[in-house]
Amino acid sequence: MASAFNKVLGSTTSDLVLKTLKSVYKVDEKAIISDPAILEDAIGKFFRDSSLAILAAVLKDLKTEIAFHRQSPSVSAS
């Protein structure tokens, strides 16, 4: 998730947003994975009017990352 935020917001802003989500909104990656609406709600509060564009960009990147991992051949230990 952090890499998606980094690509969309840049590393400094991404770090700030993720720390704020954790400390102020009590949002962590496990909670987001189990209930993505938590991320939408927190980003909506944090960015207000820009939240839809930011969420769309982050979700697009996350979907690309997930698709890449699904297509990558697994490496077996010999």
All heavy atoms as a GROMACS GRO file, in nm:
protein
  588
    1MET      N    1   0.082  -0.118   0.000
    1MET     CA    2   0.000   0.000   0.000
    1MET      C    3   0.088   0.126   0.000
    1MET      O    4   0.058   0.221  -0.069
    1MET     CB    5  -0.093   0.001   0.120
    1MET     CG    6  -0.182   0.121   0.121
    1MET     SD    7  -0.305   0.124   0.248
    1MET     CE    8  -0.208   0.164   0.389
    2ALA      N    9   0.195   0.126   0.076
    2ALA     CA   10   0.281   0.243   0.083
    2ALA      C   11   0.338   0.277  -0.054
    2ALA      O   12   0.349   0.396  -0.088
    2ALA     CB   13   0.394   0.220   0.183
    3SER      N   14   0.372   0.176  -0.134
    3SER     CA   15   0.429   0.206  -0.266
    3SER      C   16   0.327   0.275  -0.356
    3SER      O   17   0.362   0.363  -0.434
    3SER     CB   18   0.481   0.078  -0.331
    3SER     OG   19   0.376  -0.011  -0.358
    4ALA      N   20   0.200   0.239  -0.344
    4ALA     CA   21   0.096   0.305  -0.423
    4ALA      C   22   0.083   0.452  -0.382
    4ALA      O   23   0.074   0.540  -0.469
    4ALA     CB   24  -0.037   0.234  -0.406
    5PHE      N   25   0.084   0.478  -0.253
    5PHE     CA   26   0.079   0.617  -0.206
    5PHE      C   27   0.204   0.693  -0.250
    5PHE      O   28   0.195   0.809  -0.289
    5PHE     CB   29   0.066   0.623  -0.054
    5PHE     CG   30  -0.076   0.614  -0.006
    5PHE    CD1   31  -0.130   0.492   0.030
    5PHE    CD2   32  -0.155   0.726   0.002
    5PHE    CE1   33  -0.260   0.482   0.075
    5PHE    CE2   34  -0.287   0.718   0.047
    5PHE     CZ   35  -0.340   0.595   0.083
    6ASN      N   36   0.321   0.630  -0.245
    6ASN     CA   37   0.445   0.695  -0.288
    6ASN      C   38   0.437   0.738  -0.434
    6ASN      O   39   0.478   0.848  -0.469
    6ASN     CB   40   0.565   0.603  -0.270
    6ASN     CG   41   0.613   0.596  -0.128
    6ASN    OD1   42   0.583   0.682  -0.046
    6ASN    ND2   43   0.686   0.491  -0.096
    7LYS      N   44   0.385   0.651  -0.520
    7LYS     CA   45   0.376   0.682  -0.663
    7LYS      C   46   0.279   0.797  -0.688
    7LYS      O   47   0.300   0.878  -0.776
    7LYS     CB   48   0.335   0.559  -0.742
    7LYS     CG   49   0.444   0.456  -0.751
    7LYS     CD   50   0.398   0.335  -0.828
    7LYS     CE   51   0.505   0.228  -0.827
    7LYS     NZ   52   0.459   0.104  -0.893
    8VAL      N   53   0.172   0.801  -0.613
    8VAL     CA   54   0.068   0.903  -0.635
    8VAL      C   55   0.104   1.036  -0.569
    8VAL      O   56   0.087   1.142  -0.629
    8VAL     CB   57  -0.069   0.853  -0.584
    8VAL    CG1   58  -0.173   0.962  -0.590
    8VAL    CG2   59  -0.114   0.731  -0.663
    9LEU      N   60   0.154   1.031  -0.446
    9LEU     CA   61   0.176   1.153  -0.368
    9LEU      C   62   0.321   1.195  -0.353
    9LEU      O   63   0.348   1.306  -0.308
    9LEU     CB   64   0.116   1.133  -0.228
    9LEU     CG   65  -0.032   1.101  -0.221
    9LEU    CD1   66  -0.071   1.066  -0.078
    9LEU    CD2   67  -0.115   1.217  -0.272
   10GLY      N   68   0.414   1.106  -0.384
   10GLY     CA   69   0.554   1.132  -0.356
   10GLY      C   70   0.588   1.080  -0.217
   10GLY      O   71   0.499   1.067  -0.132
   11SER      N   72   0.713   1.052  -0.193
   11SER     CA   73   0.752   0.984  -0.069
   11SER      C   74   0.728   1.067   0.057
   11SER      O   75   0.679   1.014   0.157
   11SER     CB   76   0.897   0.937  -0.076
   11SER     OG   77   0.984   1.047  -0.086
   12THR      N   78   0.758   1.195   0.054
   12THR     CA   79   0.742   1.278   0.174
   12THR      C   80   0.595   1.291   0.212
   12THR      O   81   0.558   1.269   0.328
   12THR     CB   82   0.804   1.418   0.152
   12THR    OG1   83   0.941   1.403   0.117
   12THR    CG2   84   0.792   1.502   0.277
   13THR      N   85   0.512   1.326   0.116
   13THR     CA   86   0.368   1.340   0.144
   13THR      C   87   0.307   1.206   0.180
   13THR      O   88   0.224   1.197   0.272
   13THR     CB   89   0.296   1.401   0.022
   13THR    OG1   90   0.357   1.526  -0.010
   13THR    CG2   91   0.148   1.421   0.050
   14SER      N   92   0.350   1.101   0.112
   14SER     CA   93   0.300   0.967   0.142
   14SER      C   94   0.331   0.928   0.286
   14SER      O   95   0.244   0.876   0.356
   14SER     CB   96   0.362   0.866   0.046
   14SER     OG   97   0.326   0.736   0.081
   15ASP      N   98   0.454   0.951   0.329
   15ASP     CA   99   0.492   0.920   0.467
   15ASP      C  100   0.404   0.996   0.566
   15ASP      O  101   0.356   0.939   0.665
   15ASP     CB  102   0.639   0.953   0.494
   15ASP     CG  103   0.736   0.860   0.424
   15ASP    OD1  104   0.693   0.750   0.381
   15ASP    OD2  105   0.854   0.897   0.412
   16LEU      N  106   0.384   1.122   0.540
   16LEU     CA  107   0.301   1.206   0.628
   16LEU      C  108   0.157   1.154   0.632
   16LEU      O  109   0.098   1.141   0.740
   16LEU     CB  110   0.303   1.351   0.580
   16LEU     CG  111   0.212   1.447   0.655
   16LEU    CD1  112   0.253   1.458   0.801
   16LEU    CD2  113   0.213   1.583   0.588
   17VAL      N  114   0.101   1.123   0.516
   17VAL     CA  115  -0.038   1.075   0.510
   17VAL      C  116  -0.051   0.943   0.584
   17VAL      O  117  -0.143   0.925   0.664
   17VAL     CB  118  -0.084   1.062   0.363
   17VAL    CG1  119  -0.214   0.985   0.353
   17VAL    CG2  120  -0.097   1.199   0.298
   18LEU      N  121   0.039   0.848   0.557
   18LEU     CA  122   0.029   0.718   0.621
   18LEU      C  123   0.046   0.727   0.772
   18LEU      O  124  -0.026   0.660   0.847
   18LEU     CB  125   0.130   0.621   0.560
   18LEU     CG  126   0.101   0.583   0.414
   18LEU    CD1  127   0.215   0.500   0.356
   18LEU    CD2  128  -0.031   0.508   0.403
   19LYS      N  129   0.138   0.811   0.819
   19LYS     CA  130   0.154   0.830   0.964
   19LYS      C  131   0.030   0.893   1.024
   19LYS      O  132  -0.013   0.857   1.134
   19LYS     CB  133   0.278   0.916   0.993
   19LYS     CG  134   0.407   0.842   0.971
   19LYS     CD  135   0.527   0.929   0.997
   19LYS     CE  136   0.655   0.852   0.965
   19LYS     NZ  137   0.774   0.934   0.983
   20THR      N  138  -0.030   0.989   0.953
   20THR     CA  139  -0.152   1.054   1.002
   20THR      C  140  -0.268   0.955   1.006
   20THR      O  141  -0.345   0.953   1.102
   20THR     CB  142  -0.188   1.175   0.914
   20THR    OG1  143  -0.077   1.266   0.915
   20THR    CG2  144  -0.312   1.245   0.966
   21LEU      N  145  -0.280   0.874   0.902
   21LEU     CA  146  -0.386   0.774   0.899
   21LEU      C  147  -0.374   0.679   1.018
   21LEU      O  148  -0.474   0.643   1.081
   21LEU     CB  149  -0.384   0.694   0.769
   21LEU     CG  150  -0.424   0.769   0.642
   21LEU    CD1  151  -0.408   0.678   0.521
   21LEU    CD2  152  -0.566   0.821   0.652
   22LYS      N  153  -0.251   0.642   1.050
   22LYS     CA  154  -0.229   0.550   1.163
   22LYS      C  155  -0.254   0.617   1.297
   22LYS      O  156  -0.320   0.562   1.384
   22LYS     CB  157  -0.087   0.493   1.159
   22LYS     CG  158  -0.066   0.394   1.048
   22LYS     CD  159   0.077   0.344   1.044
   22LYS     CE  160   0.098   0.250   0.926
   22LYS     NZ  161   0.236   0.206   0.916
   23SER      N  162  -0.200   0.738   1.315
   23SER     CA  163  -0.208   0.800   1.447
   23SER      C  164  -0.341   0.871   1.474
   23SER      O  165  -0.397   0.859   1.582
   23SER     CB  166  -0.093   0.897   1.468
   23SER     OG  167  -0.100   1.005   1.376
   24VAL      N  168  -0.394   0.941   1.378
   24VAL     CA  169  -0.517   1.018   1.398
   24VAL      C  170  -0.642   0.934   1.374
   24VAL      O  171  -0.735   0.935   1.453
   24VAL     CB  172  -0.519   1.144   1.308
   24VAL    CG1  173  -0.652   1.217   1.319
   24VAL    CG2  174  -0.404   1.236   1.343
   25TYR      N  175  -0.641   0.860   1.261
   25TYR     CA  176  -0.761   0.785   1.222
   25TYR      C  177  -0.756   0.638   1.264
   25TYR      O  178  -0.850   0.564   1.239
   25TYR     CB  179  -0.783   0.796   1.071
   25TYR     CG  180  -0.806   0.938   1.026
   25TYR    CD1  181  -0.707   1.009   0.958
   25TYR    CD2  182  -0.925   1.003   1.054
   25TYR    CE1  183  -0.728   1.140   0.918
   25TYR    CE2  184  -0.946   1.134   1.015
   25TYR     CZ  185  -0.847   1.202   0.947
   25TYR     OH  186  -0.867   1.332   0.908
   26LYS      N  187  -0.645   0.597   1.327
   26LYS     CA  188  -0.629   0.459   1.375
   26LYS      C  189  -0.648   0.356   1.263
   26LYS      O  190  -0.711   0.253   1.279
   26LYS     CB  191  -0.726   0.428   1.489
   26LYS     CG  192  -0.722   0.528   1.602
   26LYS     CD  193  -0.585   0.537   1.666
   26LYS     CE  194  -0.589   0.632   1.785
   26LYS     NZ  195  -0.478   0.721   1.794
   27VAL      N  196  -0.594   0.386   1.146
   27VAL     CA  197  -0.605   0.300   1.029
   27VAL      C  198  -0.470   0.234   1.005
   27VAL      O  199  -0.368   0.301   0.998
   27VAL     CB  200  -0.646   0.382   0.904
   27VAL    CG1  201  -0.643   0.298   0.780
   27VAL    CG2  202  -0.781   0.445   0.924
   28ASP      N  203  -0.471   0.101   0.992
   28ASP     CA  204  -0.348   0.031   0.956
   28ASP      C  205  -0.376  -0.058   0.836
   28ASP      O  206  -0.490  -0.073   0.793
   28ASP     CB  207  -0.292  -0.049   1.073
   28ASP     CG  208  -0.385  -0.160   1.121
   28ASP    OD1  209  -0.487  -0.187   1.054
   28ASP    OD2  210  -0.356  -0.219   1.224
   29GLU      N  211  -0.270  -0.116   0.779
   29GLU     CA  212  -0.286  -0.194   0.656
   29GLU      C  213  -0.378  -0.314   0.675
   29GLU      O  214  -0.455  -0.348   0.586
   29GLU     CB  215  -0.150  -0.239   0.603
   29GLU     CG  216  -0.076  -0.126   0.536
   29GLU     CD  217   0.042  -0.173   0.453
   29GLU    OE1  218   0.024  -0.265   0.371
   29GLU    OE2  219   0.150  -0.117   0.471
   30LYS      N  220  -0.371  -0.380   0.789
   30LYS     CA  221  -0.457  -0.496   0.812
   30LYS      C  222  -0.604  -0.457   0.810
   30LYS      O  223  -0.687  -0.526   0.754
   30LYS     CB  224  -0.422  -0.563   0.944
   30LYS     CG  225  -0.289  -0.633   0.943
   30LYS     CD  226  -0.259  -0.696   1.077
   30LYS     CE  227  -0.121  -0.756   1.077
   30LYS     NZ  228  -0.084  -0.812   1.207
   31ALA      N  229  -0.635  -0.343   0.871
   31ALA     CA  230  -0.774  -0.295   0.872
   31ALA      C  231  -0.820  -0.260   0.732
   31ALA      O  232  -0.933  -0.290   0.693
   31ALA     CB  233  -0.786  -0.174   0.964
   32ILE      N  234  -0.732  -0.199   0.654
   32ILE     CA  235  -0.767  -0.160   0.518
   32ILE      C  236  -0.791  -0.282   0.431
   32ILE      O  237  -0.885  -0.286   0.352
   32ILE     CB  238  -0.657  -0.071   0.457
   32ILE    CG1  239  -0.656   0.064   0.530
   32ILE    CG2  240  -0.675  -0.052   0.308
   32ILE    CD1  241  -0.536   0.149   0.501
   33ILE      N  242  -0.710  -0.384   0.447
   33ILE     CA  243  -0.726  -0.506   0.368
   33ILE      C  244  -0.858  -0.573   0.401
   33ILE      O  245  -0.930  -0.619   0.312
   33ILE     CB  246  -0.607  -0.600   0.389
   33ILE    CG1  247  -0.481  -0.539   0.326
   33ILE    CG2  248  -0.634  -0.739   0.331
   33ILE    CD1  249  -0.353  -0.608   0.362
   34SER      N  250  -0.892  -0.577   0.528
   34SER     CA  251  -1.016  -0.643   0.567
   34SER      C  252  -1.140  -0.559   0.536
   34SER      O  253  -1.248  -0.613   0.513
   34SER     CB  254  -1.015  -0.680   0.715
   34SER     OG  255  -1.012  -0.564   0.795
   35ASP      N  256  -1.125  -0.426   0.533
   35ASP     CA  257  -1.239  -0.338   0.504
   35ASP      C  258  -1.190  -0.212   0.432
   35ASP      O  259  -1.160  -0.110   0.495
   35ASP     CB  260  -1.311  -0.300   0.634
   35ASP     CG  261  -1.439  -0.222   0.610
   35ASP    OD1  262  -1.477  -0.202   0.492
   35ASP    OD2  263  -1.500  -0.180   0.709
   36PRO      N  264  -1.179  -0.218   0.297
   36PRO     CA  265  -1.128  -0.104   0.220
   36PRO      C  266  -1.206   0.026   0.240
   36PRO      O  267  -1.153   0.134   0.218
   36PRO     CB  268  -1.137  -0.152   0.075
   36PRO     CG  269  -1.138  -0.300   0.084
   36PRO     CD  270  -1.208  -0.333   0.213
   37ALA      N  271  -1.331   0.018   0.285
   37ALA     CA  272  -1.409   0.139   0.308
   37ALA      C  273  -1.346   0.226   0.417
   37ALA      O  274  -1.363   0.348   0.418
   37ALA     CB  275  -1.552   0.103   0.346
   38ILE      N  276  -1.269   0.165   0.505
   38ILE     CA  277  -1.198   0.241   0.609
   38ILE      C  278  -1.101   0.339   0.544
   38ILE      O  279  -1.091   0.455   0.585
   38ILE     CB  280  -1.123   0.146   0.705
   38ILE    CG1  281  -1.223   0.063   0.786
   38ILE    CG2  282  -1.027   0.221   0.796
   38ILE    CD1  283  -1.160  -0.048   0.868
   39LEU      N  284  -1.028   0.293   0.443
   39LEU     CA  285  -0.934   0.380   0.372
   39LEU      C  286  -1.010   0.492   0.302
   39LEU      O  287  -0.969   0.608   0.310
   39LEU     CB  288  -0.851   0.301   0.271
   39LEU     CG  289  -0.755   0.383   0.186
   39LEU    CD1  290  -0.649   0.449   0.273
   39LEU    CD2  291  -0.692   0.298   0.079
   40GLU      N  292  -1.118   0.459   0.235
   40GLU     CA  293  -1.197   0.562   0.166
   40GLU      C  294  -1.245   0.670   0.262
   40GLU      O  295  -1.237   0.789   0.232
   40GLU     CB  296  -1.316   0.498   0.096
   40GLU     CG  297  -1.279   0.409  -0.020
   40GLU     CD  298  -1.399   0.344  -0.083
   40GLU    OE1  299  -1.512   0.398  -0.071
   40GLU    OE2  300  -1.382   0.238  -0.145
   41ASP      N  301  -1.294   0.628   0.377
   41ASP     CA  302  -1.344   0.723   0.476
   41ASP      C  303  -1.232   0.813   0.528
   41ASP      O  304  -1.248   0.935   0.534
   41ASP     CB  305  -1.410   0.646   0.591
   41ASP     CG  306  -1.475   0.739   0.691
   41ASP    OD1  307  -1.550   0.830   0.649
   41ASP    OD2  308  -1.450   0.721   0.812
   42ALA      N  309  -1.119   0.753   0.563
   42ALA     CA  310  -1.007   0.831   0.617
   42ALA      C  311  -0.950   0.927   0.513
   42ALA      O  312  -0.923   1.044   0.543
   42ALA     CB  313  -0.898   0.737   0.668
   43ILE      N  314  -0.934   0.880   0.389
   43ILE     CA  315  -0.882   0.967   0.283
   43ILE      C  316  -0.982   1.079   0.254
   43ILE      O  317  -0.942   1.194   0.230
   43ILE     CB  318  -0.852   0.885   0.155
   43ILE    CG1  319  -0.735   0.789   0.178
   43ILE    CG2  320  -0.824   0.975   0.036
   43ILE    CD1  321  -0.602   0.856   0.203
   44GLY      N  322  -1.109   1.048   0.259
   44GLY     CA  323  -1.212   1.150   0.239
   44GLY      C  324  -1.202   1.261   0.342
   44GLY      O  325  -1.213   1.379   0.311
   45LYS      N  326  -1.179   1.223   0.468
   45LYS     CA  327  -1.164   1.324   0.574
   45LYS      C  328  -1.034   1.402   0.559
   45LYS      O  329  -1.030   1.522   0.582
   45LYS     CB  330  -1.167   1.255   0.710
   45LYS     CG  331  -1.301   1.198   0.747
   45LYS     CD  332  -1.293   1.122   0.877
   45LYS     CE  333  -1.425   1.055   0.910
   45LYS     NZ  334  -1.413   0.967   1.028
   46PHE      N  335  -0.928   1.332   0.521
   46PHE     CA  336  -0.796   1.392   0.514
   46PHE      C  337  -0.784   1.490   0.396
   46PHE      O  338  -0.734   1.601   0.412
   46PHE     CB  339  -0.690   1.282   0.502
   46PHE     CG  340  -0.550   1.329   0.524
   46PHE    CD1  341  -0.498   1.336   0.652
   46PHE    CD2  342  -0.469   1.362   0.418
   46PHE    CE1  343  -0.368   1.378   0.673
   46PHE    CE2  344  -0.338   1.404   0.439
   46PHE     CZ  345  -0.288   1.412   0.567
   47PHE      N  346  -0.830   1.449   0.278
   47PHE     CA  347  -0.810   1.530   0.157
   47PHE      C  348  -0.935   1.606   0.112
   47PHE      O  349  -0.927   1.687   0.021
   47PHE     CB  350  -0.761   1.442   0.042
   47PHE     CG  351  -0.618   1.400   0.057
   47PHE    CD1  352  -0.587   1.272   0.096
   47PHE    CD2  353  -0.515   1.489   0.033
   47PHE    CE1  354  -0.456   1.231   0.110
   47PHE    CE2  355  -0.384   1.451   0.047
   47PHE     CZ  356  -0.353   1.321   0.085
   48ARG      N  357  -1.047   1.576   0.169
   48ARG     CA  358  -1.175   1.641   0.136
   48ARG      C  359  -1.202   1.642  -0.014
   48ARG      O  360  -1.224   1.539  -0.072
   48ARG     CB  361  -1.182   1.779   0.196
   48ARG     CG  362  -1.166   1.775   0.348
   48ARG     CD  363  -1.228   1.895   0.411
   48ARG     NE  364  -1.204   1.893   0.554
   48ARG     CZ  365  -1.293   1.850   0.642
   48ARG    NH1  366  -1.408   1.806   0.602
   48ARG    NH2  367  -1.264   1.852   0.771
   49ASP      N  368  -1.197   1.756  -0.079
   49ASP     CA  369  -1.236   1.770  -0.219
   49ASP      C  370  -1.148   1.691  -0.317
   49ASP      O  371  -1.194   1.653  -0.424
   49ASP     CB  372  -1.237   1.917  -0.261
   49ASP     CG  373  -1.342   1.998  -0.187
   49ASP    OD1  374  -1.440   1.938  -0.137
   49ASP    OD2  375  -1.327   2.120  -0.177
   50SER      N  376  -1.024   1.667  -0.282
   50SER     CA  377  -0.933   1.594  -0.370
   50SER      C  378  -0.935   1.445  -0.347
   50SER      O  379  -0.867   1.371  -0.418
   50SER     CB  380  -0.790   1.645  -0.349
   50SER     OG  381  -0.781   1.782  -0.372
   51SER      N  382  -1.012   1.398  -0.252
   51SER     CA  383  -1.005   1.258  -0.211
   51SER      C  384  -1.041   1.161  -0.323
   51SER      O  385  -0.978   1.056  -0.336
   51SER     CB  386  -1.093   1.232  -0.090
   51SER     OG  387  -1.228   1.255  -0.119
   52LEU      N  388  -1.140   1.193  -0.405
   52LEU     CA  389  -1.179   1.100  -0.512
   52LEU      C  390  -1.068   1.079  -0.612
   52LEU      O  391  -1.041   0.965  -0.654
   52LEU     CB  392  -1.306   1.149  -0.582
   52LEU     CG  393  -1.433   1.146  -0.498
   52LEU    CD1  394  -1.550   1.203  -0.576
   52LEU    CD2  395  -1.464   1.004  -0.451
   53ALA      N  396  -1.000   1.185  -0.652
   53ALA     CA  397  -0.891   1.172  -0.748
   53ALA      C  398  -0.773   1.094  -0.688
   53ALA      O  399  -0.714   1.009  -0.755
   53ALA     CB  400  -0.843   1.311  -0.794
   54ILE      N  401  -0.743   1.121  -0.562
   54ILE     CA  402  -0.632   1.051  -0.496
   54ILE      C  403  -0.665   0.904  -0.479
   54ILE      O  404  -0.583   0.817  -0.509
   54ILE     CB  405  -0.598   1.119  -0.362
   54ILE    CG1  406  -0.537   1.256  -0.390
   54ILE    CG2  407  -0.505   1.032  -0.279
   54ILE    CD1  408  -0.525   1.346  -0.272
   55LEU      N  409  -0.786   0.874  -0.432
   55LEU     CA  410  -0.827   0.735  -0.416
   55LEU      C  411  -0.825   0.660  -0.549
   55LEU      O  412  -0.779   0.546  -0.556
   55LEU     CB  413  -0.967   0.726  -0.356
   55LEU     CG  414  -0.973   0.727  -0.205
   55LEU    CD1  415  -1.118   0.736  -0.161
   55LEU    CD2  416  -0.908   0.605  -0.147
   56ALA      N  417  -0.873   0.722  -0.653
   56ALA     CA  418  -0.875   0.657  -0.785
   56ALA      C  419  -0.733   0.623  -0.830
   56ALA      O  420  -0.707   0.513  -0.879
   56ALA     CB  421  -0.944   0.747  -0.887
   57ALA      N  422  -0.640   0.716  -0.811
   57ALA     CA  423  -0.501   0.692  -0.852
   57ALA      C  424  -0.436   0.584  -0.768
   57ALA      O  425  -0.366   0.497  -0.820
   57ALA     CB  426  -0.421   0.822  -0.843
   58VAL      N  427  -0.459   0.586  -0.637
   58VAL     CA  428  -0.402   0.485  -0.548
   58VAL      C  429  -0.460   0.348  -0.581
   58VAL      O  430  -0.385   0.249  -0.592
   58VAL     CB  431  -0.426   0.521  -0.400
   58VAL    CG1  432  -0.392   0.404  -0.308
   58VAL    CG2  433  -0.343   0.644  -0.360
   59LEU      N  434  -0.590   0.339  -0.597
   59LEU     CA  435  -0.654   0.211  -0.628
   59LEU      C  436  -0.607   0.156  -0.763
   59LEU      O  437  -0.585   0.036  -0.777
   59LEU     CB  438  -0.806   0.224  -0.625
   59LEU     CG  439  -0.865   0.247  -0.487
   59LEU    CD1  440  -1.015   0.272  -0.496
   59LEU    CD2  441  -0.837   0.129  -0.395
   60LYS      N  442  -0.589   0.244  -0.860
   60LYS     CA  443  -0.539   0.200  -0.991
   60LYS      C  444  -0.401   0.139  -0.976
   60LYS      O  445  -0.372   0.033  -1.031
   60LYS     CB  446  -0.534   0.318  -1.088
   60LYS     CG  447  -0.483   0.283  -1.225
   60LYS     CD  448  -0.479   0.404  -1.315
   60LYS     CE  449  -0.418   0.368  -1.450
   60LYS     NZ  450  -0.401   0.485  -1.535
   61ASP      N  451  -0.315   0.204  -0.900
   61ASP     CA  452  -0.181   0.153  -0.880
   61ASP      C  453  -0.182   0.021  -0.802
   61ASP      O  454  -0.108  -0.071  -0.834
   61ASP     CB  455  -0.094   0.256  -0.807
   61ASP     CG  456   0.052   0.216  -0.810
   61ASP    OD1  457   0.114   0.223  -0.918
   61ASP    OD2  458   0.103   0.174  -0.705
   62LEU      N  459  -0.267   0.012  -0.700
   62LEU     CA  460  -0.278  -0.112  -0.623
   62LEU      C  461  -0.325  -0.228  -0.711
   62LEU      O  462  -0.272  -0.338  -0.701
   62LEU     CB  463  -0.374  -0.094  -0.505
   62LEU     CG  464  -0.320  -0.017  -0.386
   62LEU    CD1  465  -0.432   0.008  -0.286
   62LEU    CD2  466  -0.205  -0.090  -0.321
   63LYS      N  467  -0.423  -0.203  -0.796
   63LYS     CA  468  -0.472  -0.307  -0.886
   63LYS      C  469  -0.363  -0.353  -0.981
   63LYS      O  470  -0.348  -0.472  -1.007
   63LYS     CB  471  -0.594  -0.258  -0.964
   63LYS     CG  472  -0.718  -0.244  -0.880
   63LYS     CD  473  -0.832  -0.189  -0.963
   63LYS     CE  474  -0.955  -0.166  -0.876
   63LYS     NZ  475  -1.066  -0.107  -0.952
   64THR      N  476  -0.284  -0.259  -1.032
   64THR     CA  477  -0.174  -0.293  -1.121
   64THR      C  478  -0.071  -0.378  -1.047
   64THR      O  479  -0.022  -0.478  -1.099
   64THR     CB  480  -0.107  -0.165  -1.176
   64THR    OG1  481  -0.205  -0.089  -1.244
   64THR    CG2  482   0.008  -0.198  -1.269
   65GLU      N  483  -0.039  -0.338  -0.925
   65GLU     CA  484   0.058  -0.412  -0.844
   65GLU      C  485   0.008  -0.554  -0.814
   65GLU      O  486   0.082  -0.651  -0.824
   65GLU     CB  487   0.083  -0.336  -0.714
   65GLU     CG  488   0.197  -0.391  -0.633
   65GLU     CD  489   0.226  -0.304  -0.512
   65GLU    OE1  490   0.226  -0.180  -0.524
   65GLU    OE2  491   0.249  -0.362  -0.404
   66ILE      N  492  -0.119  -0.568  -0.781
   66ILE     CA  493  -0.176  -0.700  -0.751
   66ILE      C  494  -0.175  -0.786  -0.877
   66ILE      O  495  -0.138  -0.903  -0.873
   66ILE     CB  496  -0.320  -0.685  -0.696
   66ILE    CG1  497  -0.314  -0.626  -0.555
   66ILE    CG2  498  -0.392  -0.820  -0.695
   66ILE    CD1  499  -0.448  -0.580  -0.502
   67ALA      N  500  -0.213  -0.728  -0.991
   67ALA     CA  501  -0.213  -0.804  -1.116
   67ALA      C  502  -0.072  -0.850  -1.151
   67ALA      O  503  -0.052  -0.962  -1.197
   67ALA     CB  504  -0.270  -0.718  -1.229
   68PHE      N  505   0.027  -0.764  -1.129
   68PHE     CA  506   0.166  -0.800  -1.157
   68PHE      C  507   0.209  -0.919  -1.071
   68PHE      O  508   0.269  -1.013  -1.120
   68PHE     CB  509   0.259  -0.681  -1.131
   68PHE     CG  510   0.405  -0.716  -1.144
   68PHE    CD1  511   0.463  -0.730  -1.269
   68PHE    CD2  512   0.483  -0.736  -1.032
   68PHE    CE1  513   0.598  -0.763  -1.282
   68PHE    CE2  514   0.616  -0.769  -1.043
   68PHE     CZ  515   0.674  -0.783  -1.168
   69HIS      N  516   0.175  -0.917  -0.943
   69HIS     CA  517   0.213  -1.025  -0.854
   69HIS      C  518   0.143  -1.156  -0.890
   69HIS      O  519   0.199  -1.263  -0.875
   69HIS     CB  520   0.185  -0.989  -0.708
   69HIS     CG  521   0.281  -0.889  -0.654
   69HIS    ND1  522   0.415  -0.915  -0.637
   69HIS    CD2  523   0.263  -0.760  -0.616
   69HIS    CE1  524   0.476  -0.809  -0.589
   69HIS    NE2  525   0.386  -0.712  -0.576
   70ARG      N  526   0.022  -1.146  -0.940
   70ARG     CA  527  -0.051  -1.267  -0.981
   70ARG      C  528   0.009  -1.327  -1.108
   70ARG      O  529   0.006  -1.447  -1.127
   70ARG     CB  530  -0.199  -1.234  -1.005
   70ARG     CG  531  -0.275  -1.215  -0.877
   70ARG     CD  532  -0.420  -1.195  -0.905
   70ARG     NE  533  -0.492  -1.176  -0.780
   70ARG     CZ  534  -0.612  -1.124  -0.771
   70ARG    NH1  535  -0.675  -1.086  -0.880
   70ARG    NH2  536  -0.670  -1.111  -0.654
   71GLN      N  537   0.063  -1.243  -1.196
   71GLN     CA  538   0.118  -1.291  -1.322
   71GLN      C  539   0.262  -1.338  -1.309
   71GLN      O  540   0.309  -1.413  -1.393
   71GLN     CB  541   0.111  -1.180  -1.428
   71GLN     CG  542  -0.030  -1.148  -1.467
   71GLN     CD  543  -0.036  -1.030  -1.564
   71GLN    OE1  544   0.065  -0.972  -1.598
   71GLN    NE2  545  -0.156  -0.994  -1.606
   72SER      N  546   0.331  -1.294  -1.206
   72SER     CA  547   0.471  -1.334  -1.188
   72SER      C  548   0.477  -1.483  -1.158
   72SER      O  549   0.403  -1.532  -1.074
   72SER     CB  550   0.534  -1.255  -1.073
   72SER     OG  551   0.538  -1.120  -1.103
   73PRO      N  552   0.567  -1.553  -1.226
   73PRO     CA  553   0.580  -1.696  -1.197
   73PRO      C  554   0.637  -1.717  -1.058
   73PRO      O  555   0.722  -1.642  -1.012
   73PRO     CB  556   0.678  -1.745  -1.304
   73PRO     CG  557   0.751  -1.623  -1.348
   73PRO     CD  558   0.659  -1.506  -1.327
   74SER      N  559   0.585  -1.816  -0.989
   74SER     CA  560   0.635  -1.843  -0.855
   74SER      C  561   0.770  -1.912  -0.867
   74SER      O  562   0.797  -1.988  -0.959
   74SER     CB  563   0.537  -1.930  -0.778
   74SER     OG  564   0.520  -2.052  -0.845
   75VAL      N  565   0.855  -1.884  -0.772
   75VAL     CA  566   0.988  -1.943  -0.768
   75VAL      C  567   0.985  -2.055  -0.667
   75VAL      O  568   0.948  -2.035  -0.552
   75VAL     CB  569   1.094  -1.836  -0.727
   75VAL    CG1  570   1.232  -1.900  -0.718
   75VAL    CG2  571   1.093  -1.721  -0.825
   76SER      N  572   1.022  -2.173  -0.712
   76SER     CA  573   1.022  -2.285  -0.619
   76SER      C  574   1.162  -2.312  -0.569
   76SER      O  575   1.260  -2.295  -0.641
   76SER     CB  576   0.966  -2.411  -0.686
   76SER     OG  577   1.046  -2.442  -0.800
   77ALA      N  578   1.171  -2.350  -0.443
   77ALA     CA  579   1.300  -2.383  -0.384
   77ALA      C  580   1.341  -2.523  -0.426
   77ALA      O  581   1.263  -2.616  -0.424
   77ALA     CB  582   1.291  -2.374  -0.232
   78SER      N  583   1.467  -2.538  -0.466
   78SER     CA  584   1.515  -2.670  -0.510
   78SER      C  585   1.610  -2.727  -0.408
   78SER      O  586   1.686  -2.662  -0.349
   78SER     CB  587   1.587  -2.660  -0.643
   78SER     OG  588   1.501  -2.606  -0.740
   0.00000   0.00000   0.00000
